Structure formats: C-alpha cells, structure tokens
Amino acid sequence: MRHIKPTANKYYISSVLPAFLDKTNNTSFTQLCRNHLCTTLQLFKATKSIERPKDVYSIRQLPKSLKHNTIVFDLDETLIHCNENIDIPHDVILPIVFPNGDGTKAGINIRPYAIECLKELAEHFEIIVFTASHSCYGTVVVEHLDPKRELISHMYFRDSCYKSPEGFYIKDLRVIDRPLDRMLLIDNVQ
C-alpha cells in the first residue's frame, strides 16, 4: 500500500484506506467507513430505478452567469465532513440554529484542498452548492467556506431535492436554471 502524506487538515484519506484494507481492524471509525460505503451502494441501487416526475419541480430563476459552464458541488462528504459529536477532532465548530429555535454545534472538517479547489475553479466556472441538508445547516457551512461570497454563486438545499417514496433525497439538476449539457456534478453519492 502506498502511504498518502497527510496535509494540515485533521481528516485524512490515509486513515480511511485501512478501514477497507485491514479486515481485522474493527474500530468504530472503521465500522463507520464500511457502513458509509454500504449505504452509498444501496443508494446507487435504489436511485437507479426511481422515476423522477418532471412536473414537481419549481425552477428558481437565477441571474445570468458570465461564466459559460457550471460546477455543482455536494456539501457533506464532498467539500466537508460533519462529525457526529464535537469531541471528534474537527477543523472548526459552527453553531447551527434550527427553524424552531433550537441550536446545536457541528464539528466540521474541511476536505484537504477544498478551499484551494474552489478558488481555482471559481476563476473559470460558476460554482453552485447543492446539498440534501437543511438550509439552516448548509448556509452556515457555506458562509464559513466562502465568507465573502466570492466563490460560491448559489446554494440549493433539501427543499430543492426530490424525495423518493423510499425517503431518499435526490438532487435532480433540472431544478437549476442552467443548461444540463453545461453542468458538472461533483458528489460522493449518485
């Protein structure tokens, strides 16, 4: 196995790889990695057969973009990782306030080179974040990633997803007011 040199971030792919390579390693982190892979594979299988009705979406009219092509990024597990509790090592703790007024704190790990990637791509592409998470969470995370709103042009949340009969939230790119042949989706699922 080739060793991957860690960066300054606390969440490394080098700690994920052993979860799949060492069958005797049964730590909670290893089990989390394996469960995530199994869930992802189940989602692939389930979403493959779902018919998505075209008429259930409302397309939000976006301002014209000066950039010819659009890159749509998922948030969780693509640009960041949110820990289940703040005792797990994290890069930043963000306060999340739910619509009912309740609040919590989220320990967030920013993926290695995610900000640098966004900066480079934003010079050439319109960047949109589309997450199946609630807007009260997604907005706070995006505001941390791009506090001056120089990189990410628009955000779409769970309310823009299609909810399948099985309860999966599916990002249908047809809700985005951009030509599909000029869009690229970068997502850890689907």
Backbone hydrogen bonds in HBPLUS format (Angstrom, degrees):
<---DONOR---> <-ACCEPTOR-->    atom                        ^
c    i                          cat <-CA-CA->   ^        H-A-AA   ^      H-
h    n   atom  resd res      DA  || num        DHA   H-A  angle D-A-AA Bond
n    s   type  num  typ     dist DA aas  dist angle  dist       angle   num
A0015-SER N   A0012-TYR O   3.14 MM   3  5.51 152.8  2.22 103.9 111.6     1
A0016-VAL N   A0013-ILE O   2.90 MM   3  4.94 140.8  2.06 100.1 112.5     2
A0017-LEU N   A0013-ILE O   2.98 MM   4  6.25 159.9  2.03 165.5 168.1     3
A0019-ALA N   A0016-VAL O   2.99 MM   3  5.53 140.7  2.14 115.5 126.5     4
A0020-PHE N   A0017-LEU O   3.01 MM   3  5.68 151.4  2.10 120.5 127.4     5
A0021-LEU N   A0017-LEU O   3.16 MM   4  6.33 141.6  2.31 145.4 156.2     6
A0022-ASP N   A0018-PRO O   2.96 MM   4  5.44 164.8  1.99 141.9 143.3     7
A0025-ASN N   A0022-ASP O   3.24 MM   3  5.62 158.9  2.29 110.7 116.9     8
A0031-GLN N   A0027-THR O   2.99 MM   4  6.28 161.5  2.03 151.6 156.4     9
A0032-LEU N   A0028-SER O   2.91 MM   4  6.09 151.3  1.99 142.1 150.2    10
A0033-CYS N   A0029-PHE O   2.98 MM   4  6.28 157.3  2.03 150.4 155.5    11
A0034-ARG N   A0030-THR O   3.00 MM   4  6.30 163.1  2.02 152.1 156.5    12
A0035-ASN N   A0031-GLN O   2.83 MM   4  5.99 162.1  1.86 152.0 157.3    13
A0036-HIS N   A0032-LEU O   2.92 MM   4  6.07 155.6  1.98 146.8 153.6    14
A0037-LEU N   A0033-CYS O   3.11 MM   4  6.39 157.6  2.16 148.5 153.6    15
A0038-CYS N   A0034-ARG O   3.00 MM   4  6.31 163.1  2.03 151.8 156.2    16
A0039-THR N   A0035-ASN O   2.86 MM   4  6.07 163.3  1.89 154.6 159.0    17
A0040-THR N   A0036-HIS O   2.94 MM   4  6.10 158.9  1.98 147.2 153.2    18
A0041-LEU N   A0037-LEU O   2.96 MM   4  6.23 160.0  2.00 152.3 157.2    19
A0042-GLN N   A0038-CYS O   2.96 MM   4  6.22 153.2  2.04 147.8 155.3    20
A0043-LEU N   A0039-THR O   2.91 MM   4  6.18 154.0  1.98 149.9 157.1    21
A0044-PHE N   A0040-THR O   2.97 MM   4  6.27 155.9  2.03 149.5 156.0    22
A0045-LYS N   A0041-LEU O   3.13 MM   4  6.38 162.5  2.17 146.1 149.7    23
A0046-ALA N   A0042-GLN O   2.90 MM   4  6.15 163.2  1.93 151.7 156.4    24
A0047-THR N   A0043-LEU O   2.86 MM   4  5.88 172.5  1.87 157.0 159.2    25
A0048-LYS N   A0044-PHE O   3.17 MM   4  6.09 138.1  2.36 140.8 150.4    26
A0050-ILE N   A0047-THR O   3.36 MM   3  5.17 160.1  2.40  99.2 105.0    27
A0126-GLU N   A0069-ASN O   3.00 MM  57  6.34 171.1  2.01 156.5 156.9    28
A0070-THR N   A0182-ARG O   2.84 MM 112  6.20 167.6  1.85 165.6 169.7    29
A0184-LEU N   A0070-THR O   2.97 MM 114  6.44 140.9  2.12 148.2 160.5    30
A0071-ILE N   A0126-GLU O   2.82 MM  55  6.20 162.5  1.85 169.9 175.8    31
A0128-ILE N   A0071-ILE O   2.95 MM  57  6.26 161.3  1.98 158.5 160.6    32
A0072-VAL N   A0184-LEU O   2.71 MM 112  5.97 171.0  1.72 164.6 167.8    33
A0186-ILE N   A0072-VAL O   2.79 MM 114  6.12 163.8  1.81 169.1 170.7    34
A0073-PHE N   A0128-ILE O   2.76 MM  55  6.19 160.2  1.80 164.2 167.8    35
A0130-PHE N   A0073-PHE O   2.85 MM  57  6.05 159.9  1.89 151.4 157.4    36
A0074-ASP N   A0186-ILE O   2.94 MM 112  6.25 153.3  2.01 168.1 163.0    37
A0078-THR N   A0075-LEU O   3.25 MM   3  5.45 161.0  2.29 119.5 122.1    38
A0079-LEU N   A0075-LEU O   2.91 MM   4  5.15 147.7  2.02 134.3 144.8    39
A0080-ILE N   A0075-LEU O   3.13 MM   5  6.13 162.0  2.16 157.0 154.8    40
A0077-GLU N   A0080-ILE O   2.62 MM   3  5.47 138.8  1.79 155.8 168.4    41
A0111-ARG N   A0079-LEU O   2.94 MM  32  5.49 167.3  1.96 141.8 143.4    42
A0081-HIS N   A0109-ASN O   2.74 MM  28  5.07 143.4  1.87 147.0 157.5    43
A0109-ASN N   A0081-HIS O   2.79 MM  28  5.07 166.7  1.81 156.7 161.3    44
A0083-ASN N   A0107-GLY O   2.81 MM  24  5.31 171.7  1.81 166.4 167.6    45
A0088-ILE N   A0085-ASN O   3.32 MM   3  6.12 166.3  2.34 119.4 122.8    46
A0091-ASP N   A0108-ILE O   2.85 MM  17  5.82 146.7  1.97 131.0 141.1    47
A0092-VAL N   A0108-ILE O   3.12 MM  16  5.38 150.8  2.21 148.9 156.1    48
A0108-ILE N   A0092-VAL O   2.78 MM  16  5.38 173.0  1.78 173.6 173.5    49
A0094-LEU N   A0106-ALA O   2.87 MM  12  5.23 161.8  1.91 147.8 150.5    50
A0106-ALA N   A0094-LEU O   2.86 MM  12  5.23 165.4  1.88 150.3 155.0    51
A0096-ILE N   A0104-THR O   2.85 MM   8  5.31 175.4  1.86 152.5 153.9    52
A0104-THR N   A0096-ILE O   2.87 MM   8  5.31 147.9  1.97 150.3 159.7    53
A0098-PHE N   A0102-ASP O   2.73 MM   4  5.39 159.9  1.77 167.0 173.3    54
A0101-GLY N   A0098-PHE O   2.83 MM   3  5.39 163.7  1.86 125.3 129.2    55
A0114-ALA N   A0111-ARG O   2.99 MM   3  5.30 157.8  2.04 140.1 135.4    56
A0117-CYS N   A0113-TYR O   2.89 MM   4  5.94 152.9  1.96 144.2 151.9    57
A0118-LEU N   A0114-ALA O   2.95 MM   4  6.22 161.2  1.99 150.6 155.0    58
A0119-LYS N   A0115-ILE O   2.90 MM   4  6.16 161.7  1.93 154.3 159.3    59
A0120-GLU N   A0116-GLU O   3.02 MM   4  6.21 163.0  2.05 148.4 152.5    60
A0121-LEU N   A0117-CYS O   2.93 MM   4  6.12 171.2  1.94 156.7 159.4    61
A0122-ALA N   A0118-LEU O   2.83 MM   4  5.80 154.6  1.90 149.1 155.9    62
A0123-GLU N   A0120-GLU O   3.36 MM   3  5.73 150.5  2.45 104.2 112.2    63
A0124-HIS N   A0121-LEU O   2.95 MM   3  5.52 151.1  2.03 115.6 123.7    64
A0125-PHE N   A0121-LEU O   2.78 MM   4  5.73 147.9  1.88 159.4 169.5    65
A0153-SER N   A0127-ILE O   2.76 MM  26  5.63 149.0  1.86 151.7 160.0    66
A0129-VAL N   A0154-HIS O   3.01 MM  25  6.46 160.3  2.05 155.7 157.8    67
A0156-TYR N   A0129-VAL O   2.76 MM  27  6.20 149.9  1.85 153.9 163.1    68
A0131-THR N   A0156-TYR O   2.94 MM  25  6.27 162.7  1.97 150.2 149.0    69
A0158-ARG N   A0133-SER O   2.96 MM  25  5.27 151.9  2.04 147.9 146.6    70
A0137-TYR N   A0134-HIS O   3.22 MM   3  5.65 142.5  2.37 109.1 118.2    71
A0138-GLY N   A0134-HIS O   2.97 MM   4  6.16 176.1  1.97 162.2 161.0    72
A0139-THR N   A0135-SER O   2.92 MM   4  5.52 164.5  1.95 139.8 144.5    73
A0141-VAL N   A0137-TYR O   3.16 MM   4  6.46 161.1  2.20 155.9 161.3    74
A0142-VAL N   A0138-GLY O   2.93 MM   4  6.11 167.5  1.95 154.0 157.6    75
A0143-GLU N   A0139-THR O   2.87 MM   4  5.99 156.6  1.92 149.2 156.2    76
A0144-HIS N   A0140-VAL O   3.10 MM   4  6.32 137.9  2.29 136.5 146.9    77
A0144-HIS N   A0141-VAL O   3.09 MM   3  5.13 126.5  2.39  94.6 108.7    78
A0145-LEU N   A0141-VAL O   2.95 MM   4  6.31 156.5  2.01 150.3 156.9    79
A0146-ASP N   A0142-VAL O   2.82 MM   4  5.89 156.9  1.87 153.5 159.5    80
A0149-ARG N   A0146-ASP O   2.99 MM   3  5.18 160.2  2.03 113.1 119.3    81
A0160-SER N   A0157-PHE O   2.83 MM   3  5.60 163.4  1.86 125.6 131.3    82
A0161-CYS N   A0158-ARG O   2.91 MM   3  5.12 162.8  1.94 112.8 118.4    83
A0162-TYR N   A0170-ILE O   2.82 MM   8  5.04 166.5  1.84 151.0 151.2    84
A0170-ILE N   A0162-TYR O   2.77 MM   8  5.04 169.1  1.78 147.2 151.1    85
A0164-SER N   A0168-PHE O   2.83 MM   4  5.22 161.0  1.87 154.8 157.5    86
A0167-GLY N   A0164-SER O   2.86 MM   3  5.18 161.2  1.90 113.9 120.2    87
A0175-VAL N   A0172-ASP O   3.20 MM   3  6.37 173.9  2.20 134.1 134.1    88
A0176-ILE N   A0173-LEU O   3.10 MM   3  5.64 163.3  2.13 116.1 121.3    89
A0178-ARG N   A0176-ILE O   2.71 MM   2  5.56 141.3  1.85 107.0  94.4    90
A0182-ARG N   A0179-PRO O   2.97 MM   3  5.43 159.7  2.01 116.5 120.9    91
A0183-MET N   A0180-LEU O   3.25 MM   3  5.24 160.1  2.29 113.2 111.1    92
